[in-house]
Amino acid sequence: MSRIDQLSLRLGGISLITNEKAVRAKSRDFFWYSPVLKDALDHVTAQAVVMAQTEDDVVRTLAACFELDIPVTPRGSGTGNYGQAMPIAGGVVLDTSLMNAITRIDDGVLICGPGALMGDIETATLAATRQELRMHPSTRETASIGGFIAGGSGGVGSVRWGMLHEPGNIRSVRIATMEARPRLIDLTGLDINNVHHAYGVTGVITEVEMPLVKAENWVEVLLTFDDWQACVAAGWDILDDPDVILKQLAAIQTPAPYCYFVRHRKFLQENSSLLCVLVADRWIESFLALTAGRCVYRSDTASDDDKKRLPHLHHLCWNHTTLRALKIDPEVTYLQLGTRDGDEVNSITDVAKMFPDEIINHVEFTRSQGKARASMLPLLRYHSKLRMDMIVAQLADIGILNWNPHAYTLEEGNHRNPDPSQIALKRENDPKGLLNPGKLIGWDNPDYIYDMKGGYHAPQMQVKPCVP
Ligand SMILES: Cc1cc2nc3c(=O)[nH]c(=O)nc-3n(C[C@H](O)[C@H](O)[C@H](O)COP(=O)(O)OP(=O)(O)OC[C@H]3O[C@@H](n4cnc5c(N)ncnc54)[C@H](O)[C@@H]3O)c2cc1C
């Protein structure tokens, strides 16, 4: 009897999918976003998918898989774009999308299952108490809150509240461990960082508690500039203004807006660089007074036809900028660049100047511990991995580092060597190393030294079939 048949016997009552096509579909995420990951991961598939509905289903699945030595890769909605949710070693995908119950909405507090979609959460919190999440990724409508905590980093709202890892942005998380008798552990404070952006390698999230804030009526505003430097400078000015309450602020360099934001084209010129802003309606008039006639679109006065026809503003920002480019030009990919500390403006200018034919810049403005910051998600015309590596190396030479989005491992994506405390925790929570194998290089090779080129090949990786 195969191990999956034995698992099926042990899981009686819990839904187990073994249909090859359905399993393959649930074994994929948005890895294809990256030409490098597309090549490395396209063949990867699990042998079965467990559809957990309750915490007890998760615990029983983890105990049975532990006994049978079956790898387990947790999954929310599969919108991660680094192959985080892909079962490199095969085994079981543990789908948590049905664990989507919202159990408490209170003043400043939400408790829900990991599978709840952020769009659904906000529909419920708005209706119940006129509150909203502090932040959501641009995949708000399709992504789960558990997947955001385990695989995401920030997004719409980060301009006000910072990135997701900052204190207070996650109140608590409950995880189940991968042992003969899985433990349930409630994490708060700094301990949350052991599971945030850890791709599920240290435990499966079964419940989350998130902060809620008073909802605002957000107005979508587009400002155009025929000069990129002026566009970025205006972004900094807006960010510096303590009187304007924002939820989103991004600058996107010409010609990306006109070429890729097709449904917004009537508001744009071919040479338009764009600021995408979400501003609270009580500040809109004073905000527009500051922006000297740059506004080409505001959602509060838009026609019914435009309101129906246009995608949400957050679907132009964060990784949606790249998605819109990819829909029109499959040769495009992107980088995730930091700025030199204290030299943000020059960093942004340098990137645009160094590779004018290959890079179109895209800046997301954020705030970290009250300090204004920017990160860059520039579009890159992809020629080859070799050329991309050369560009990344030249940027590193001038102090601009890439949080490699073309890698499926935590170390490569986070620009770091193995973290001994994370490995020690994994040893406690997952002694056989069965949770999302291959994503934590330090588990397999504690001596690994970070390589900005990426390209790590996990020893657990399924063998690529040889296609004649
Ligand atoms: C167009 C586009 C735009 C995006 N914009 C953003 C953005 O603005 N900000 C951002 O941060 N990300 C963004 N992303 C990435 C992704 O959409 C988000 O991070 C999203 O929150 C992931 O949620 P998910 O439910 O799809 O997670 P999945 O893709 O299913 O999983 C993500 C990771 O979490 C793990 N995981 C899932 N559920 C659990 C669980 N219950 N317990 C333990 N581990 C678990 C998975 O194994 C995987 O490693 C974007 C992606 C795309 C394609």
The ligand as a Tripos MOL2 file, in Angstrom:
@<TRIPOS>MOLECULE
LIG
   53    58     1     0     0
SMALL
NO_CHARGES

@<TRIPOS>ATOM
      1 C1         -0.0980   40.0930   -8.5380 C.3       1 LIG1
      2 C2          0.4670   39.8420   -7.1710 C.ar      1 LIG1
      3 C3          0.5350   40.8910   -6.2650 C.ar      1 LIG1
      4 C4          1.0620   40.6720   -4.9730 C.ar      1 LIG1
      5 N1          1.1540   41.7290   -4.1000 N.ar      1 LIG1
      6 C5          1.6970   41.5130   -2.8670 C.ar      1 LIG1
      7 C6          1.8170   42.5920   -1.9310 C.ar      1 LIG1
      8 O1          1.3690   43.7080   -2.1640 O.2       1 LIG1
      9 N2          2.3960   42.3200   -0.7340 N.ar      1 LIG1
     10 C7          2.8300   41.0720   -0.3810 C.ar      1 LIG1
     11 O2          3.3370   40.8890    0.7300 O.2       1 LIG1
     12 N3          2.7010   40.0420   -1.2420 N.ar      1 LIG1
     13 C8          2.1420   40.2290   -2.4640 C.ar      1 LIG1
     14 N4          2.0020   39.1760   -3.3210 N.ar      1 LIG1
     15 C9          2.3190   37.8260   -2.8590 C.3       1 LIG1
     16 C10         1.0680   37.1230   -2.2400 C.3       1 LIG1
     17 O3         -0.0940   37.4180   -2.9930 O.3       1 LIG1
     18 C11         0.7770   37.5620   -0.8200 C.3       1 LIG1
     19 O4          1.9140   37.4620   -0.0010 O.3       1 LIG1
     20 C12        -0.3880   36.7740   -0.2140 C.3       1 LIG1
     21 O5         -0.7120   37.3190    1.0180 O.3       1 LIG1
     22 C13        -0.1240   35.2880   -0.0340 C.3       1 LIG1
     23 O6         -1.3170   34.7040    0.4630 O.3       1 LIG1
     24 P1         -1.8120   33.2840   -0.0690 P.3       1 LIG1
     25 O7         -3.0150   32.8990    0.6990 O.co2     1 LIG1
     26 O8         -1.9650   33.2680   -1.5240 O.co2     1 LIG1
     27 O9         -0.5770   32.3940    0.3820 O.3       1 LIG1
     28 P2          0.0840   31.1380   -0.3450 P.3       1 LIG1
     29 O10         0.6860   31.5440   -1.6390 O.co2     1 LIG1
     30 O11        -0.8740   30.0150   -0.3720 O.co2     1 LIG1
     31 O12         1.2350   30.8040    0.7030 O.3       1 LIG1
     32 C14         2.2810   31.7100    0.9450 C.3       1 LIG1
     33 C15         3.2800   31.0230    1.8870 C.3       1 LIG1
     34 O13         2.6680   30.8400    3.1480 O.3       1 LIG1
     35 C16         2.6410   29.4560    3.5210 C.3       1 LIG1
     36 N5          1.3490   29.2400    4.1630 N.ar      1 LIG1
     37 C17         0.1120   29.4180    3.6430 C.ar      1 LIG1
     38 N6         -0.8270   29.1420    4.5720 N.ar      1 LIG1
     39 C18        -0.1590   28.7660    5.7010 C.ar      1 LIG1
     40 C19        -0.5670   28.3400    7.0000 C.ar      1 LIG1
     41 N7         -1.8470   28.2450    7.3510 N.pl3     1 LIG1
     42 N8          0.3990   28.0320    7.9040 N.ar      1 LIG1
     43 C20         1.7100   28.1160    7.5990 C.ar      1 LIG1
     44 N9          2.1450   28.5060    6.3750 N.ar      1 LIG1
     45 C21         1.2280   28.8310    5.4510 C.ar      1 LIG1
     46 C22         2.8130   28.6840    2.2200 C.3       1 LIG1
     47 O14         3.4380   27.4370    2.4180 O.3       1 LIG1
     48 C23         3.7100   29.6260    1.4410 C.3       1 LIG1
     49 O15         5.0300   29.4050    1.8240 O.3       1 LIG1
     50 C24         1.5010   39.3790   -4.6190 C.ar      1 LIG1
     51 C25         1.4340   38.3350   -5.5350 C.ar      1 LIG1
     52 C26         0.9170   38.5480   -6.7910 C.ar      1 LIG1
     53 C27         0.8290   37.3990   -7.7380 C.3       1 LIG1
@<TRIPOS>BOND
     1     1     2 1
     2     2     3 ar
     3     2    52 ar
     4     3     4 ar
     5     4     5 ar
     6     4    50 ar
     7     5     6 ar
     8     6     7 ar
     9     6    13 1
    10     7     8 2
    11     7     9 ar
    12     9    10 ar
    13    10    11 2
    14    10    12 ar
    15    12    13 ar
    16    13    14 ar
    17    14    15 1
    18    14    50 ar
    19    15    16 1
    20    16    17 1
    21    16    18 1
    22    18    19 1
    23    18    20 1
    24    20    21 1
    25    20    22 1
    26    22    23 1
    27    23    24 1
    28    24    25 2
    29    24    26 1
    30    24    27 1
    31    27    28 1
    32    28    29 2
    33    28    30 1
    34    28    31 1
    35    31    32 1
    36    32    33 1
    37    33    34 1
    38    33    48 1
    39    34    35 1
    40    35    36 1
    41    35    46 1
    42    36    37 ar
    43    36    45 ar
    44    37    38 ar
    45    38    39 ar
    46    39    40 ar
    47    39    45 ar
    48    40    41 1
    49    40    42 ar
    50    42    43 ar
    51    43    44 ar
    52    44    45 ar
    53    46    47 1
    54    46    48 1
    55    48    49 1
    56    50    51 ar
    57    51    52 ar
    58    52    53 1
@<TRIPOS>SUBSTRUCTURE
     1 LIG1         1 GROUP 0 **** ****
